[in-house]
Amino acid sequence: MVQPIPEIPGQKLWNAYERRDLRGVELEFCLPEPPIIGAAEEAAEALLLLRSALGLKSSDMMRIIETPIGTVEIRGDLLPHLVEKRLDQRERYANFILPTLANPYEIFETGYEDGSRRLRFFGVFASKYSVQVVVMMGNPEMFLWNFMHAERKKMNKNRSGKLIFPS
């Protein structure tokens, strides 16, 4: 299992940029809610559902997604850790990943204690949920690393770092 790396404390928060609380985002700025997928019982099945939602047929496939700030690679070999925590059943929200990358509400660049920087793409949908897609910044590539879903009020706490979109 991949162990989380703490983010650097004290980074600028969303409200310091005069950004709206996600609970108050008007419907006109929300993405349509995609279908929620049925939960898998085992990680292997969850991985198949995740790959299917992302348009990957196998673990050795890769897909390039255009975002407002450049291209992001989705690599099949990096997906297994996304679904290994079975209590989370994240595969249910796999259909939210591509719209979040293509049309994010905002993107923050967040620094982590290991010296890495990651991009946090936030998708706000016409539902009670929002999605955070985490993109690892390589050199020069960017690639999908993680994602999570939460109710809008809970997602606000993840909006930290340098706001890079919208600029």
Secondary structure, 3 states (H helix, E strand, C coil): CCCCCCECCCCCEHHHHCCCCHHHCCHHHCECCCCCCCCCCCHHHHHHHHHHHCCCCCCCCEEEEEECCEEEEEEHHHCHHHCCCCCCCHHHHHHHHHHHHHCCCEEEEEEECCCCEEEEEEEEECCCEEEEEEEEECCCCEEEEEEEEEEHHHHHHHCECEEEECC
